[in-house]
Amino acid sequence: MKAATVSQLKKELSYRSPEEVLEICLRLSKFKKENKELLTYLLFESTDEAGYIESVKNEIDLEFENINTNTYYYIKKSVRKILRSIKKYSRYSQKKETEVELLIYFCSKLKTFKPSISRNTTLMNLYKRQLDLVEKIISTLHEDLQYDYRLELENLAN
């Protein structure tokens, strides 16, 4: 079965009654955890972006506490997992400010992580790539926000 395009889906949904659309959304939420998470964001958390960012930061804190620090191999795997979840939560929000805040928070946690990431080339490269990405996203934001975020970014780069 070939999936329909977004425009085809939009057109078809416009023909359906609100009850049918509700049923389709509920059925969709049963299939993947990501669908349910996105619906949760859209229905409950999209109105309070600051609260959403705080809840994601709390989750990042928990994940950093649970990292197995026996070897750098486990640290790398865990850090990549945390980064994947940050990307997913940023995609739900679709706001560049949210993505910048979460990535800056991630980089600050990674920089202060013990054992130090400076002893591992892969982790340092991952850290630098995230800083570059933040810099790239910041350049697309409003000038006032750019100034504030660049100050934070400079602190991380040093």
C-alpha atoms as an extended CHARMM CRD file, in Angstrom:
* protein
*
       158  EXT
         1         1  MET       CA              0.0000000000        0.0000000000        0.0000000000  PROA      1               0.0000000000
         2         2  LYS       CA              1.3550000000        3.4040000000       -0.9890000000  PROA      2               0.0000000000
         3         3  ALA       CA              0.8370000000        6.2520000000        1.4820000000  PROA      3               0.0000000000
         4         4  ALA       CA             -1.1360000000        9.2760000000        0.3180000000  PROA      4               0.0000000000
         5         5  THR       CA              0.4010000000       12.7370000000        0.1700000000  PROA      5               0.0000000000
         6         6  VAL       CA             -0.2830000000       15.3440000000        2.8530000000  PROA      6               0.0000000000
         7         7  SER       CA             -2.4540000000       17.3810000000        0.4820000000  PROA      7               0.0000000000
         8         8  GLN       CA             -4.5390000000       14.3090000000       -0.3790000000  PROA      8               0.0000000000
         9         9  LEU       CA             -4.9920000000       13.5250000000        3.3150000000  PROA      9               0.0000000000
        10        10  LYS       CA             -5.9480000000       17.1290000000        4.0620000000  PROA      10              0.0000000000
        11        11  LYS       CA             -8.5380000000       17.1400000000        1.2770000000  PROA      11              0.0000000000
        12        12  GLU       CA            -10.0180000000       13.8320000000        2.4110000000  PROA      12              0.0000000000
        13        13  LEU       CA            -10.1880000000       14.9430000000        6.0590000000  PROA      13              0.0000000000
        14        14  SER       CA            -12.0580000000       18.0980000000        5.0350000000  PROA      14              0.0000000000
        15        15  TYR       CA            -14.8430000000       15.9030000000        3.6580000000  PROA      15              0.0000000000
        16        16  ARG       CA            -15.2240000000       13.9610000000        6.9180000000  PROA      16              0.0000000000
        17        17  SER       CA            -17.4660000000       14.9070000000        9.8290000000  PROA      17              0.0000000000
        18        18  PRO       CA            -15.8700000000       16.0770000000       13.1200000000  PROA      18              0.0000000000
        19        19  GLU       CA            -16.8580000000       12.7860000000       14.7580000000  PROA      19              0.0000000000
        20        20  GLU       CA            -15.0820000000       10.7960000000       12.0470000000  PROA      20              0.0000000000
        21        21  VAL       CA            -11.9580000000       12.9670000000       12.3620000000  PROA      21              0.0000000000
        22        22  LEU       CA            -12.0020000000       12.4020000000       16.1200000000  PROA      22              0.0000000000
        23        23  GLU       CA            -12.2190000000        8.6360000000       15.6150000000  PROA      23              0.0000000000
        24        24  ILE       CA             -9.3580000000        8.7310000000       13.1010000000  PROA      24              0.0000000000
        25        25  CYS       CA             -7.1560000000       10.6980000000       15.5400000000  PROA      25              0.0000000000
        26        26  LEU       CA             -7.8890000000        8.3100000000       18.3960000000  PROA      26              0.0000000000
        27        27  ARG       CA             -7.1900000000        5.3040000000       16.2140000000  PROA      27              0.0000000000
        28        28  LEU       CA             -3.9600000000        6.8870000000       15.0170000000  PROA      28              0.0000000000
        29        29  SER       CA             -2.8340000000        7.4490000000       18.6100000000  PROA      29              0.0000000000
        30        30  LYS       CA             -3.0770000000        3.7210000000       19.3090000000  PROA      30              0.0000000000
        31        31  PHE       CA             -0.4270000000        2.7530000000       16.7700000000  PROA      31              0.0000000000
        32        32  LYS       CA              2.7510000000        4.5630000000       17.7090000000  PROA      32              0.0000000000
        33        33  LYS       CA              4.0360000000        6.1370000000       20.8800000000  PROA      33              0.0000000000
        34        34  GLU       CA              5.2220000000        9.1660000000       18.8780000000  PROA      34              0.0000000000
        35        35  ASN       CA              1.7030000000        9.7940000000       17.5580000000  PROA      35              0.0000000000
        36        36  LYS       CA              0.3830000000        9.7800000000       21.1070000000  PROA      36              0.0000000000
        37        37  GLU       CA              3.1830000000       12.0750000000       22.2880000000  PROA      37              0.0000000000
        38        38  LEU       CA              2.4840000000       14.5290000000       19.4610000000  PROA      38              0.0000000000
        39        39  LEU       CA             -1.2380000000       14.5690000000       20.2400000000  PROA      39              0.0000000000
        40        40  THR       CA             -0.4120000000       15.1340000000       23.9190000000  PROA      40              0.0000000000
        41        41  TYR       CA              1.7720000000       18.0900000000       22.9930000000  PROA      41              0.0000000000
        42        42  LEU       CA             -0.8130000000       19.5890000000       20.6320000000  PROA      42              0.0000000000
        43        43  LEU       CA             -3.7400000000       19.1840000000       23.0180000000  PROA      43              0.0000000000
        44        44  PHE       CA             -2.1880000000       19.9190000000       26.4050000000  PROA      44              0.0000000000
        45        45  GLU       CA              1.2460000000       21.5000000000       26.1910000000  PROA      45              0.0000000000
        46        46  SER       CA              1.3100000000       23.7120000000       23.0970000000  PROA      46              0.0000000000
        47        47  THR       CA             -0.3880000000       26.5650000000       24.9830000000  PROA      47              0.0000000000
        48        48  ASP       CA              2.3810000000       26.6790000000       27.6320000000  PROA      48              0.0000000000
        49        49  GLU       CA              5.6890000000       26.4790000000       25.7480000000  PROA      49              0.0000000000
        50        50  ALA       CA              7.7660000000       27.4610000000       28.8090000000  PROA      50              0.0000000000
        51        51  GLY       CA              6.1970000000       24.6400000000       30.8300000000  PROA      51              0.0000000000
        52        52  TYR       CA              6.8600000000       22.2280000000       27.9660000000  PROA      52              0.0000000000
        53        53  ILE       CA             10.5180000000       23.2490000000       27.8290000000  PROA      53              0.0000000000
        54        54  GLU       CA             10.8330000000       22.7900000000       31.6030000000  PROA      54              0.0000000000
        55        55  SER       CA              9.2870000000       19.3110000000       31.4720000000  PROA      55              0.0000000000
        56        56  VAL       CA             11.6780000000       18.2880000000       28.6850000000  PROA      56              0.0000000000
        57        57  LYS       CA             14.6290000000       19.7140000000       30.6620000000  PROA      57              0.0000000000
        58        58  ASN       CA             13.5510000000       17.6460000000       33.6750000000  PROA      58              0.0000000000
        59        59  GLU       CA             13.4660000000       14.5540000000       31.4820000000  PROA      59              0.0000000000
        60        60  ILE       CA             16.9520000000       15.3940000000       30.1560000000  PROA      60              0.0000000000
        61        61  ASP       CA             18.1920000000       15.7000000000       33.7590000000  PROA      61              0.0000000000
        62        62  LEU       CA             16.7950000000       12.2650000000       34.5880000000  PROA      62              0.0000000000
        63        63  GLU       CA             18.3680000000       10.7000000000       31.5180000000  PROA      63              0.0000000000
        64        64  PHE       CA             21.7610000000       12.2510000000       32.3180000000  PROA      64              0.0000000000
        65        65  GLU       CA             21.5510000000       10.8690000000       35.8700000000  PROA      65              0.0000000000
        66        66  ASN       CA             20.8630000000        7.3760000000       34.5170000000  PROA      66              0.0000000000
        67        67  ILE       CA             23.8910000000        7.2600000000       32.1990000000  PROA      67              0.0000000000
        68        68  ASN       CA             26.1420000000        4.2890000000       32.7920000000  PROA      68              0.0000000000
        69        69  THR       CA             29.5770000000        5.8630000000       33.2770000000  PROA      69              0.0000000000
        70        70  ASN       CA             31.5830000000        2.6180000000       33.2870000000  PROA      70              0.0000000000
        71        71  THR       CA             32.9370000000        3.1670000000       29.7810000000  PROA      71              0.0000000000
        72        72  TYR       CA             32.7870000000        5.8840000000       27.1560000000  PROA      72              0.0000000000
        73        73  TYR       CA             30.9540000000        3.4460000000       24.8940000000  PROA      73              0.0000000000
        74        74  TYR       CA             27.9060000000        3.4750000000       27.1820000000  PROA      74              0.0000000000
        75        75  ILE       CA             28.1810000000        7.2220000000       27.6660000000  PROA      75              0.0000000000
        76        76  LYS       CA             28.1360000000        7.7750000000       23.8770000000  PROA      76              0.0000000000
        77        77  LYS       CA             25.1180000000        5.5290000000       23.4280000000  PROA      77              0.0000000000
        78        78  SER       CA             23.2020000000        7.3100000000       26.1780000000  PROA      78              0.0000000000
        79        79  VAL       CA             24.1280000000       10.7880000000       24.9680000000  PROA      79              0.0000000000
        80        80  ARG       CA             22.9710000000        9.9380000000       21.4480000000  PROA      80              0.0000000000
        81        81  LYS       CA             19.7000000000        8.6260000000       22.8590000000  PROA      81              0.0000000000
        82        82  ILE       CA             19.1680000000       11.8710000000       24.7870000000  PROA      82              0.0000000000
        83        83  LEU       CA             19.9270000000       13.8790000000       21.6670000000  PROA      83              0.0000000000
        84        84  ARG       CA             17.4040000000       11.8340000000       19.6360000000  PROA      84              0.0000000000
        85        85  SER       CA             14.7010000000       12.5610000000       22.1780000000  PROA      85              0.0000000000
        86        86  ILE       CA             15.5560000000       16.2890000000       22.1340000000  PROA      86              0.0000000000
        87        87  LYS       CA             15.2380000000       16.3220000000       18.3440000000  PROA      87              0.0000000000
        88        88  LYS       CA             11.8850000000       14.5630000000       18.6080000000  PROA      88              0.0000000000
        89        89  TYR       CA             10.5330000000       17.0190000000       21.1840000000  PROA      89              0.0000000000
        90        90  SER       CA             11.7890000000       19.9380000000       19.1000000000  PROA      90              0.0000000000
        91        91  ARG       CA              9.9690000000       18.5390000000       16.0780000000  PROA      91              0.0000000000
        92        92  TYR       CA              6.7260000000       18.4220000000       18.0630000000  PROA      92              0.0000000000
        93        93  SER       CA              7.0260000000       22.0860000000       18.9550000000  PROA      93              0.0000000000
        94        94  GLN       CA              8.2550000000       23.3360000000       15.5550000000  PROA      94              0.0000000000
        95        95  LYS       CA              9.5350000000       26.4920000000       17.2620000000  PROA      95              0.0000000000
        96        96  LYS       CA             13.1680000000       27.3900000000       16.7260000000  PROA      96              0.0000000000
        97        97  GLU       CA             13.3830000000       29.0620000000       20.1430000000  PROA      97              0.0000000000
        98        98  THR       CA             12.4000000000       25.7990000000       21.8290000000  PROA      98              0.0000000000
        99        99  GLU       CA             14.9700000000       23.8490000000       19.8380000000  PROA      99              0.0000000000
       100       100  VAL       CA             17.7160000000       26.3580000000       20.7040000000  PROA      100             0.0000000000
       101       101  GLU       CA             16.8130000000       26.3120000000       24.4100000000  PROA      101             0.0000000000
       102       102  LEU       CA             16.8370000000       22.5180000000       24.5490000000  PROA      102             0.0000000000
       103       103  LEU       CA             20.0990000000       22.1700000000       22.6170000000  PROA      103             0.0000000000
       104       104  ILE       CA             21.8300000000       24.8100000000       24.7440000000  PROA      104             0.0000000000
       105       105  TYR       CA             20.6330000000       23.0070000000       27.8670000000  PROA      105             0.0000000000
       106       106  PHE       CA             21.8690000000       19.6930000000       26.4540000000  PROA      106             0.0000000000
       107       107  CYS       CA             25.2830000000       21.1850000000       25.6570000000  PROA      107             0.0000000000
       108       108  SER       CA             25.5930000000       22.7200000000       29.1200000000  PROA      108             0.0000000000
       109       109  LYS       CA             24.7700000000       19.3670000000       30.7440000000  PROA      109             0.0000000000
       110       110  LEU       CA             27.2390000000       17.6080000000       28.4610000000  PROA      110             0.0000000000
       111       111  LYS       CA             29.9900000000       20.1270000000       29.1890000000  PROA      111             0.0000000000
       112       112  THR       CA             29.6660000000       19.6730000000       32.9560000000  PROA      112             0.0000000000
       113       113  PHE       CA             29.2510000000       15.8920000000       32.7180000000  PROA      113             0.0000000000
       114       114  LYS       CA             31.5960000000       13.7030000000       34.7420000000  PROA      114             0.0000000000
       115       115  PRO       CA             33.7440000000       11.9710000000       33.4700000000  PROA      115             0.0000000000
       116       116  SER       CA             34.7690000000       14.8120000000       31.1870000000  PROA      116             0.0000000000
       117       117  ILE       CA             33.8420000000       14.5070000000       27.5210000000  PROA      117             0.0000000000
       118       118  SER       CA             37.1220000000       16.2110000000       26.5680000000  PROA      118             0.0000000000
       119       119  ARG       CA             38.8550000000       12.8350000000       26.8910000000  PROA      119             0.0000000000
       120       120  ASN       CA             36.7280000000       11.3320000000       24.1360000000  PROA      120             0.0000000000
       121       121  THR       CA             36.9760000000       12.5470000000       20.5310000000  PROA      121             0.0000000000
       122       122  THR       CA             33.5390000000       11.3000000000       19.4940000000  PROA      122             0.0000000000
       123       123  LEU       CA             31.7560000000       13.0730000000       22.3400000000  PROA      123             0.0000000000
       124       124  MET       CA             33.7190000000       16.2740000000       21.7320000000  PROA      124             0.0000000000
       125       125  ASN       CA             32.8000000000       16.1870000000       18.0360000000  PROA      125             0.0000000000
       126       126  LEU       CA             29.1470000000       15.6070000000       18.9070000000  PROA      126             0.0000000000
       127       127  TYR       CA             29.2900000000       18.5480000000       21.3350000000  PROA      127             0.0000000000
       128       128  LYS       CA             30.8790000000       20.8220000000       18.7170000000  PROA      128             0.0000000000
       129       129  ARG       CA             28.3230000000       19.7960000000       16.0690000000  PROA      129             0.0000000000
       130       130  GLN       CA             25.4940000000       20.7280000000       18.4070000000  PROA      130             0.0000000000
       131       131  LEU       CA             27.0980000000       24.1070000000       19.1030000000  PROA      131             0.0000000000
       132       132  ASP       CA             27.3940000000       24.6960000000       15.3450000000  PROA      132             0.0000000000
       133       133  LEU       CA             23.7580000000       23.7150000000       14.8690000000  PROA      133             0.0000000000
       134       134  VAL       CA             22.6680000000       26.0950000000       17.6290000000  PROA      134             0.0000000000
       135       135  GLU       CA             24.6660000000       28.8910000000       15.9930000000  PROA      135             0.0000000000
       136       136  LYS       CA             22.9940000000       28.1820000000       12.6640000000  PROA      136             0.0000000000
       137       137  ILE       CA             19.4850000000       28.2060000000       14.1820000000  PROA      137             0.0000000000
       138       138  ILE       CA             20.1890000000       31.3450000000       16.2080000000  PROA      138             0.0000000000
       139       139  SER       CA             21.0270000000       33.2490000000       13.0260000000  PROA      139             0.0000000000
       140       140  THR       CA             17.4230000000       32.7260000000       11.8300000000  PROA      140             0.0000000000
       141       141  LEU       CA             15.8420000000       34.1760000000       14.9840000000  PROA      141             0.0000000000
       142       142  HSD       CA             14.8440000000       37.7330000000       15.9280000000  PROA      142             0.0000000000
       143       143  GLU       CA             17.7670000000       40.0590000000       16.7360000000  PROA      143             0.0000000000
       144       144  ASP       CA             16.9150000000       40.4180000000       20.4370000000  PROA      144             0.0000000000
       145       145  LEU       CA             16.7570000000       36.6640000000       20.8790000000  PROA      145             0.0000000000
       146       146  GLN       CA             19.9540000000       36.2620000000       18.8610000000  PROA      146             0.0000000000
       147       147  TYR       CA             21.8440000000       38.4530000000       21.3270000000  PROA      147             0.0000000000
       148       148  ASP       CA             20.5880000000       36.5540000000       24.3910000000  PROA      148             0.0000000000
       149       149  TYR       CA             21.2540000000       33.1150000000       22.9200000000  PROA      149             0.0000000000
       150       150  ARG       CA             24.6840000000       34.1140000000       21.5760000000  PROA      150             0.0000000000
       151       151  LEU       CA             25.7390000000       35.1160000000       25.1030000000  PROA      151             0.0000000000
       152       152  GLU       CA             24.8020000000       31.6410000000       26.3450000000  PROA      152             0.0000000000
       153       153  LEU       CA             26.5100000000       30.0550000000       23.3550000000  PROA      153             0.0000000000
       154       154  GLU       CA             29.7480000000       31.9460000000       24.0190000000  PROA      154             0.0000000000
       155       155  ASN       CA             29.7590000000       30.6340000000       27.5790000000  PROA      155             0.0000000000
       156       156  LEU       CA             29.4870000000       27.0890000000       26.2560000000  PROA      156             0.0000000000
       157       157  ALA       CA             32.1270000000       27.5530000000       23.5660000000  PROA      157             0.0000000000
       158       158  ASN       CA             34.7720000000       28.6760000000       26.0800000000  PROA      158             0.0000000000
